[in-house]
Amino acid sequence: MKLVVAIIRPERLTAVLESLYRADVRGLTVSKVQGHGGETEHVETYRGTTVKMDLQQKVRLEIGVSEHFVQPTIDAIVAGARTGDVGDGKIFVLPVERIVRIRTGETDTSAVTPVAAD
Amino acid sequence: MPPDLSAPDTLFVLLSTALVLLMTPALALFYGGLVRAKSILNTMMMSFAAVGVVGLLWALLGYSLAFAPGATAIGGFDFVGMRGITLALREGGTIPHLLFFAYQGTFAIITAALISGAIVERMRFSAYILFLGAWTLVVYSPVAHWVWGGGWMGQLGILDFAGGTVVHITAGTAALVAALMVGPRRDHGRQAFLPHNVPMMLTGAALLWFGWVGFNGGSALAVNGTAVQATVNTILAPMAAMAAWMALEFKRTGHVTAVGAGTALVVGLVAITPACGFVSPLGALAIGAIAAVPCHLVILYRVRTRLDDSLDVMGAHGTGGAVGAILTGVFTSSAWGGPAGLLEGSLAQVGLQTLGVVVAAAYTALMTWAILKGIGAVMPLRVDARDEAAGVDVAEHGEEGYTDGEGAILVLESATAPRAMPAMRPTTSAPVAQSA
């Protein structure tokens, strides 16, 4: 079991969700985050105030997957998120000690196996 | 002040000028609410900038081309640079010429701004500004002259009380051509473009309605029965349009939407604009209700095509304007200040109205195409793909509509010794510590 954490461009989110869907990866959490990863910061001006925007808007995906889904998940994220410019983001794969599905009490791999809602 | 000036008429048109001027910022709110958050400033600026660019050009040249004595196709140069526009009464009127000039300027401004709804979120701002200016002089001024400035449409008896043809058919047609030439947003058809602030859009719709009272009522240019008739019709038609639209939506999806109601309101206003001084109040209700149907269908259909007329300028203003112009020929009533219409047994007016719609649309389409071709030869019409993805606000204006300022480092442009910036990260090549 792994937790795949990906930081991507907000405007690539739809494409990433699409390719994850095609890779049969369901169940994920998305949050809006800010960060910096080496891209050129842009300059904004408000009346006399000029600022360098050092933090960029990003989107973080968190996906708990079983072992054999790790590579397809990574591939899907890369396929959807890549533009080729600096600032496309990162993917982190973290070991997971335990997973519990709250509704049923199922644990670990069976907890991250998708079930169809009624 | 000239002795035969009418104080009530002057006051009325003064107030109407303020009302119509308010419509352009109202349109900015309406359009701004409908786009994505990352494009709100660019979208609102496309309307706001029209006040500056179109207003200025109108004062210096556009007004003369529309209203100075000239040929039947275009006005002359008598009023270039506001020459001869004084506090003296306008010929045949009861208000100062200067006031008429300002009142008409507010119409030119909003007409050009309307087009922007078709090309939001991707057009290059500099290209848009050039387009605004050229379009006002090449399309708006001549068409305004045809109808109101002594040109051929007015001479033929084509009816357009407050600008159904001059404003809405031209803007709607130009929007269609501009959307085709600038091309769709890159995510069009793949990603849903949802309105980011519907309350803002509704606020804009409400203010448009408020301003429209000056647009239509004020077009009587005097405090008289026609002004009352036009104003009341301007209140009635959107009511009927909204009711009809809500019924159509409810029948189709089981919901009545706020975005739909706001759109319907504008459709009703557009449709009654050419007719408001010629039809009965009951006729106004009928025009509003009837116009809702084709506009609703065009907007539903448009979404399924590759045409990215993003905010449905063609669907609301083009379609509503054309339907309103033709229905003017149906409902115009000799008891309400118009010539006899179809309901009174005369087909002639419907024919005239249709001729007006077709010629205005054809001329606008051709000229809009030519203007955009010309600008496109000098500069790209669109921002590049990267800027479009990140949002036009930052790329084109260097501002964001909604920013909390986190991560913004103040750039001090002073002559004192450069201050060390807080180093957020190593500048080059050094590996970046990613995990905390």
Interface residues (C-beta under 8 A of the other chain):
Chain A: R9 E11 R12 T14 A15 Q34 H36 G37 G38 E41 H42 V43 E44 T45 Y46 T49 T50 V51 K52 M53 D54 L55 Q56 T83 D85 K90 F92
Chain B: D187 R190 Q191 R386 A389 A390 G391 V394 G398 E399 E400 T403 G405 E406 G407 A408 I409 L410 V411 E413 M424 R425 V432 Q434 S435
